[in-house]
Amino acid sequence: MTTKHKHDNPILVTGAAGAVGGIGRNLTEFLLARGHKVRALVRREDERAEALRRLGAEVVEGDLTDLASMHRAIEGCGRIYFGMSVSPAYLEATINTAAVARHHGVEAFVNMSQMTVTQMSITETTDSPQHKLHWLAEQALSWSGLPVVTVRPTVFLEGFFLQLAAPGVRASDELALPLGGGKTSPISAVDVARAVAVILDDPAPHIGQIYDLTGPESVDLDHYARVFSEALGRPIRYRDVPLPAWSESLRQAGFSEHLVRHLSAMAELTRQGRYDRMTDTMCKLTAEAPTNMRDFVKLHAAEFKQRGPAHSFGLSTSRGKPAGVSDGNWIQTMPGKRWNTILRLYNPLESFFDTSWRPSEIELVN
């Protein structure tokens, strides 16, 4: 069967080999459904790359920080979606990709940034090294002369409220997160991908714009615990765990110091009320309401199914805790490949269950 395409030139999607639920993977599907050719950039050839080919995408292997890779990826593309996981190399990757994009004269460069950048300036920053890299990347793109569209989502539902929260919900019926009484308005990465697809479908009206994306409500974790209870049909409570102990649990899980500092800064900013923010941009861009927490939890109910404390990760309750060890310092884990699956934080550039996953490759935004 011959597919009719809107344009002869493909759209480049970086991070396309991410999980079902990730931005790159979903964006690829949305653009193909709209009749566009898609060139999907992946870091390695594996079953996910082959799955993208089956969807109808052209797949290229490459590295965002490698000049030759990005020439191969960008040449012939008219529009680009750029997104990358949390990494010390983020700024290098952004500028490398932007330089090659400018050389090839692309008509649109959609940059996936972070909403905290909205609160940053030449005199204001945060304790997250990743936030600073995003702010600097936006500065560089603004100087580049490229036709840039900036998308700044808030925290992803799939991050803090699925991969970080699910172990505690499974093991002890609690949202065990270090977010204090702060309010937050998480958004689904699938919704973000849908918004980006709208932009890339007809980018001209969006060039130079900055879009801040949030979920449909900004409330505290006690409220979300009640939503979890309703959606799962059993009582779920919120437990505000100590931030230092939570951060240390991430280090013991093998997360890089760069990533730990980023996640810890996100948690602290939430505690300070800095994530209490709302926009209606998602509705304006897509004419659809963003996914709410209840629907998200019901969609992923299997991930929250009770499995007992032996399957948990993170700051557990006192079940199985050795004598003399405080709740805040007790970590329960699973060894081997199951450990890798249980620990995995959401990352749009990687599969949930990829046993080659490395903690340094995680992106949670923002």
Secondary structure, DSSP 4 states (H G I P E B T S, - for coil): -PPP-S-SSPEEETTTT--TTSHHHHHHHHHHHTT--EEEEESS-SHHHHHHHHHT-EEEE--TT-HHHHHHHHTT-SEEEE---S-TTHHHHHHHHHHHHHHHT-SEEEEE--GGGGG--SS---S-HHHHHHHHHHHHHHHHT--EEEEEE--BHHIIIIITTHHHHHHHSEEEES-TT-EE--B-HHHHHHHHHHHHHS-GGGTT-EEEE--S--EEHHHHHHHHHHHHTS--EEEE--HHHHHHHHHHTT--HHHHHHHHHHHHHHHTTTT-----HHHHHHSSPPPPHHHHHHHTGGGGS---GGG--SB--STTPPTT--GGG-B----HHHHHHHHPPP-TTS-TT-TT--GGG-----
